[in-house]
């Protein structure tokens, strides 16, 4: 199963938006049977960079 999560931080300049995105991704990774979690930040001044970093494929 693949899940897509979108969230909007409390402010377009929220200083913890990246941490929130990683916290969501890490929590989703603990769900049994979940193959992949895609997390997208919306409405933040750096949403493109945050989304790219959070959803970057891990190299093995």
C-alpha positions in Angstrom: 0.0 0.0 0.0 1.2 3.5 -0.8 -0.2 6.5 1.0 -0.1 10.2 0.2 -0.3 12.8 3.0 -0.6 16.5 2.5 -0.4 19.0 5.3 -0.4 22.8 5.6 1.9 24.3 8.3 0.5 27.0 10.6 2.4 29.7 8.6 4.0 30.1 5.2 7.2 30.8 7.1 6.8 28.0 9.7 10.3 27.2 10.9 9.5 23.6 11.7 7.8 22.6 8.4 10.6 20.2 7.4 10.6 18.6 10.9 6.8 18.2 10.7 7.1 16.6 7.3 9.8 14.1 8.5 7.7 13.3 11.6 4.7 12.4 9.4 6.9 10.3 7.1 8.5 8.5 10.1 5.1 7.8 11.7 3.7 6.5 8.5 6.7 4.2 8.1 5.6 2.4 11.3 2.3 1.4 9.8 2.2 -2.3 9.1 1.8 -3.2 5.4 2.7 0.3 4.2 5.1 0.1 1.3 5.6 3.8 0.7 4.5 7.1 2.2 4.7 10.3 0.2 4.4 13.5 2.3 3.7 16.9 0.8 3.9 20.3 2.5 1.5 22.9 1.0 1.4 26.6 1.5 5.0 27.1 2.7 7.5 29.4 1.1 9.9 26.5 0.7 7.4 23.7 -0.1 9.2 22.6 -3.2 12.5 22.0 -1.4 10.8 20.4 1.6 8.8 18.0 -0.6 11.9 17.1 -2.7 14.0 16.3 0.5 11.3 14.4 2.3 10.3 12.2 -0.6 13.8 11.6 -1.9 14.4 7.9 -2.5 16.8 6.4 0.0 19.9 4.8 -1.6 20.7 1.3 -0.5 
